[in-house]
């Protein structure tokens, strides 16, 4: 399929959200601080289908977590959604009240936070914290909630669940605390699970176990997953599609194969070059991405990655690149693609 340059602002979005479990249309979100407006998200659009795993990758500060938190209504002052629409399971998220959000948060959509030690309350037992979620969102009795808590710990692979329910977070290992967080997130069998870098603080062996566990639970419960991470190795093993974020924008999105084998944005290519390859016969030095992220208080007029791009052109500094489609699922926003397209047309 030939690449086509389109403006996503011109694509009609009416009733489009009905086709997907999650639909974010042109979201803009800023934090209004004493020193100025931090433009955390600029025209972010993405979707997630029922039962699908979407990976959102990018370096720290790119907007990955803010995107997911806004979907759950967890953006506190001084953050504010200033444009766009967010839909989840027929709910218009940014038009719901706090009371309405409380009904779906933890029930229809749940989140696993990055650090389980700071997410779990240190003065309450594991059993108290899991039962609280169950009692809040269901009509189960305390006895039924306790039984359900035991079932959940067994489901996530924690041995001696009766004993663990009586223990406090500090008495468990990092991997077990993360499994407890997953158990709490699954208490009401949500349609969407948001995993915010759930393997960052774990060793490699435990990381693999947590990823395997999440994929098994996805098959059992049929839920969709948004996997937020900076580790492309993690998304390669579990995601159907990948969205690459940089400076509050999605600069490229596509299937896992398209992102890994046909990357179209220089930032995506830079991320791939920084991954160690175990099957290479010849020793190759990893290539880091030079420079630092842009200042979101004063974002550049052109491509946000231009100052760190080895292939930067003058137009990259002046104007934002258009979105170019390469397939029904693959698009990127990079001036180099436009130049290649123009050069190809001139040769014909």
C-alpha positions in Angstrom: 0.0 0.0 0.0 1.3 3.4 -0.9 1.9 5.8 1.9 -0.7 8.6 2.1 -0.3 11.9 3.9 -3.4 12.8 5.9 -4.4 15.3 8.5 -5.9 13.4 11.4 -7.8 16.5 12.4 -9.9 15.9 9.2 -10.8 12.3 10.0 -14.5 12.2 11.2 -14.7 11.0 14.8 -18.5 10.9 15.2 -19.5 7.5 16.7 -16.0 6.1 16.0 -15.6 5.4 19.7 -18.5 2.8 19.5 -16.1 0.5 17.5 -13.5 0.4 20.3 -13.3 -0.3 24.0 -11.1 2.8 24.4 -11.0 5.8 22.1 -9.0 9.0 22.8 -9.5 11.7 20.2 -7.1 14.6 20.0 -6.5 14.9 23.7 -4.6 18.0 25.0 -3.7 18.1 28.7 -1.6 20.8 30.5 -0.3 21.4 34.0 -0.7 25.0 35.0 2.2 25.7 37.3 3.5 29.0 38.8 6.2 29.1 36.2 3.9 28.5 33.2 1.8 26.0 31.3 3.4 22.5 30.9 1.9 21.0 27.8 2.0 17.4 28.9 -0.1 16.0 26.0 -0.6 17.6 22.6 -3.2 16.1 20.3 -3.0 12.5 21.4 -5.2 10.0 19.6 -5.3 6.3 20.2 -7.7 3.3 20.5 -7.8 -0.1 22.2 -10.1 -2.9 21.1 -11.7 -5.4 23.5 -9.2 -8.1 24.5 -6.3 -6.3 22.8 -2.9 -5.5 24.3 -1.6 -2.0 23.5 1.9 -1.0 24.5 2.8 2.6 25.0 6.5 3.2 25.0 8.8 6.2 25.3 11.3 7.8 27.7 10.4 9.4 31.0 8.3 12.5 30.6 6.9 11.5 27.2 3.3 11.4 28.5 2.7 7.7 28.8 1.4 7.6 32.4 -0.5 10.9 32.1 -2.4 9.5 29.1 -3.6 6.5 31.1 -4.3 8.4 34.3 -6.5 10.8 32.4 -8.5 7.8 31.1 -9.2 6.9 34.8 -9.9 10.5 35.8 -6.9 10.6 38.1 -5.4 13.9 36.9 -5.4 16.2 39.9 -4.7 20.0 40.1 -2.9 21.7 38.5 -3.5 19.3 35.6 -6.4 19.9 33.3 -7.7 18.4 30.1 -8.1 21.4 27.8 -9.1 19.7 24.6 -10.3 16.4 23.0 -12.5 13.6 24.0 -11.9 10.4 26.0 -14.3 7.4 25.7 -14.2 4.1 27.5 -16.9 1.4 27.2 -19.5 3.9 26.1 -18.6 6.3 28.9 -17.6 9.9 27.9 -14.8 10.1 30.5 -14.0 13.8 30.4 -17.7 14.7 30.9 -18.3 12.4 33.9 -18.5 13.6 37.5 -16.2 12.3 40.3 -19.0 10.2 41.7 -19.7 8.6 38.3 -16.0 7.9 37.8 -15.8 6.2 41.2 -18.3 3.6 39.9 -16.2 2.5 37.0 -12.7 3.0 38.5 -11.6 -0.3 39.9 -14.7 -1.9 38.6 -14.7 -1.6 34.7 -11.1 -0.3 34.5 -8.2 -1.0 36.9 -4.6 0.1 37.2 -1.4 -1.5 38.4 0.9 1.3 39.6 4.6 1.4 39.1 5.8 0.8 42.6 3.7 -1.6 44.7 5.4 -0.6 48.0 4.1 3.0 47.7 0.8 1.9 46.4 -0.1 -0.5 49.2 -0.9 0.9 52.6 1.8 -0.2 55.0 -0.5 -0.2 58.1 -3.2 -2.5 56.7 -2.9 -6.2 56.0 -3.0 -7.5 52.5 -6.4 -9.1 53.2 -7.9 -5.8 54.4 -6.8 -4.0 51.3 -8.1 -6.6 48.9 -11.4 -7.0 50.8 -11.9 -3.2 50.7 -11.9 -3.2 46.9 -14.3 -6.1 46.7 -16.7 -4.6 49.3 -16.6 -1.2 47.6 -17.6 -2.4 44.2 -19.7 -5.5 44.8 -22.6 -6.5 47.1 -20.6 -9.4 48.6 -20.6 -10.0 52.4 -17.3 -9.9 54.4 -17.1 -13.6 54.4 -17.7 -13.8 50.6 -15.1 -11.0 50.1 -12.6 -12.9 52.2 -13.1 -16.0 50.1 -12.8 -14.0 46.9 -9.5 -12.5 48.2 -8.2 -16.0 48.7 -9.3 -16.9 45.2 -7.5 -13.9 43.8 -4.2 -14.6 45.5 -4.4 -18.2 44.2 -5.2 -16.9 40.7 -2.0 -14.7 40.6 0.2 -17.5 41.8 0.8 -16.6 45.5 1.3 -19.7 47.7 -0.3 -20.0 51.2 -3.0 -17.4 50.4 -4.6 -17.7 53.9 -1.3 -16.8 55.5 -0.5 -13.9 53.0 -3.9 -12.3 53.7 -2.8 -11.7 57.3 0.6 -10.3 56.4 1.6 -6.6 55.8 3.2 -5.3 52.6 6.7 -5.1 54.1 6.6 -8.8 54.9 6.4 -9.8 51.2 9.0 -9.7 48.4 8.8 -7.2 45.6 7.4 -9.8 43.2 4.8 -10.9 45.6 3.7 -7.3 46.3 3.3 -6.8 42.5 1.2 -9.9 42.4 -1.0 -8.5 45.2 -1.4 -5.3 43.2 -2.5 -7.4 40.2 -5.0 -9.4 42.4 -6.5 -6.1 43.6 -6.8 -4.8 40.1 -8.6 -8.0 39.0 -10.9 -8.1 42.0 -14.0 -7.0 39.9 -12.8 -8.6 36.6 -12.3 -5.3 34.7 -12.7 -4.9 30.9 -9.5 -2.9 30.8 -6.3 -3.3 32.9 -3.7 -0.5 32.8 -0.2 -1.6 33.8 2.1 1.3 34.5 5.6 -0.1 34.2 4.7 -3.1 36.5 8.1 -4.8 36.0 10.5 -1.8 36.5 11.6 -2.5 40.0 11.8 -6.3 39.6 14.7 -8.6 38.6 14.6 -10.3 35.2 13.3 -13.6 36.3 10.4 -12.0 38.2 9.7 -9.7 35.3 9.2 -12.7 33.0 6.9 -14.3 35.5 4.7 -11.2 35.9 4.5 -10.8 32.1 3.5 -14.5 31.7 0.9 -14.1 34.5 -0.7 -11.0 32.8 -1.0 -12.8 29.5 -2.5 -15.9 31.1 -5.1 -13.7 33.0 -5.8 -11.8 29.7 -6.8 -15.1 28.1 -8.9 -16.3 31.1 -10.8 -13.0 31.6 -10.8 -11.7 28.1 -9.7 -8.2 29.2 -7.8 -5.6 27.3 -4.5 -4.3 28.6 -2.6 -1.0 28.2 1.0 -1.7 28.9 3.1 1.4 29.7 6.8 0.9 29.7 10.1 2.2 28.4 11.3 -1.3 27.7 10.8 -2.4 24.1 11.8 -5.9 25.1 8.7 -6.2 27.3 6.2 -5.0 24.6 7.7 -7.3 22.0 6.6 -10.3 23.9 3.1 -9.3 24.9 1.6 -6.5 22.8 -0.5 -6.6 19.6 0.1 -2.9 18.8 2.6 -0.3 20.0 2.2 3.5 20.3 5.5 5.4 20.5 5.3 8.6 22.5 7.7 11.6 22.6 7.2 15.0 24.2 3.5 14.5 24.7 2.8 13.2 21.2 2.3 9.8 19.6 5.0 10.0 16.9 4.4 6.5 15.5 1.9 3.7 16.0 1.5 0.3 14.4 1.4 -3.5 15.0 4.4 -4.9 16.9 5.9 -6.3 13.7 5.5 -3.0 11.9 7.3 -1.1 14.7 10.1 -3.6 15.1 10.7 -4.5 11.4 9.5 -1.3 9.6 10.0 1.7 11.9 9.3 5.0 10.2 10.2 7.6 12.8 13.8 8.4 13.8 13.0 8.3 17.5 11.6 4.7 17.1 14.7 3.7 15.2 16.8 5.2 18.0 15.0 3.2 20.7 15.5 0.0 18.7 19.2 0.7 18.2 19.6 0.9 22.0 18.3 -2.7 22.5 21.1 -5.3 23.0 20.8 -8.1 20.4 21.7 -11.5 21.7 21.8 -13.3 18.3 24.4 -11.0 16.6 27.6 -12.9 15.6 29.6 -9.7 15.5 30.0 -7.5 18.6 28.1 -4.2 18.2 28.2 -1.2 20.5 24.8 0.1 21.6 23.9 3.5 20.1 22.4 5.9 22.6 20.0 8.7 21.7 22.1 11.9 22.2 20.7 15.0 23.9 17.9 15.6 26.4 14.1 15.8 26.1 12.5 19.1 25.1 11.2 21.6 27.6 7.4 21.2 27.6 7.1 24.7 29.1 8.4 26.0 25.8 7.9 23.3 23.2 9.5 23.8 19.7 7.5 24.9 16.7 8.6 22.0 14.6 9.3 18.3 15.3 10.0 17.8 19.0 12.7 15.3 18.2 14.5 17.5 15.8 17.2 18.7 18.2 18.3 15.1 18.9 17.8 13.7 15.3 20.9 13.0 13.2 18.8 13.3 10.1 17.3 16.7 11.0 16.4 19.0 8.1 15.6 22.8 8.2 11.9 22.2 7.9 12.0 19.9 10.9 12.9 22.9 13.1 10.2 25.1 11.6 7.1 23.0 11.1 5.4 20.0 12.7 5.6 17.0 10.3 2.3 15.7 8.9 1.0 12.3 9.8 1.6 9.7 7.1 -0.2 6.4 6.8 1.7 3.2 5.7 -1.1 0.7 6.3 -4.5 0.6 8.1 -2.7 0.2 11.4 0.7 2.0 10.9 1.3 5.7 10.8 4.2 8.0 11.7 4.9 11.7 11.9 8.3 12.5 10.4 9.4 14.8 7.6 11.9 12.2 6.2 8.9 10.0 5.1 7.4 13.0 3.2 10.8 13.6 1.5 11.1 9.9 0.5 7.6 10.0 -0.9 8.3 13.1 -2.9 11.6 11.7 -4.2 9.8 8.5 -5.2 7.1 10.4 -7.2 9.8 12.4 -9.0 11.5 9.2 -10.2 8.3 7.9 -11.7 
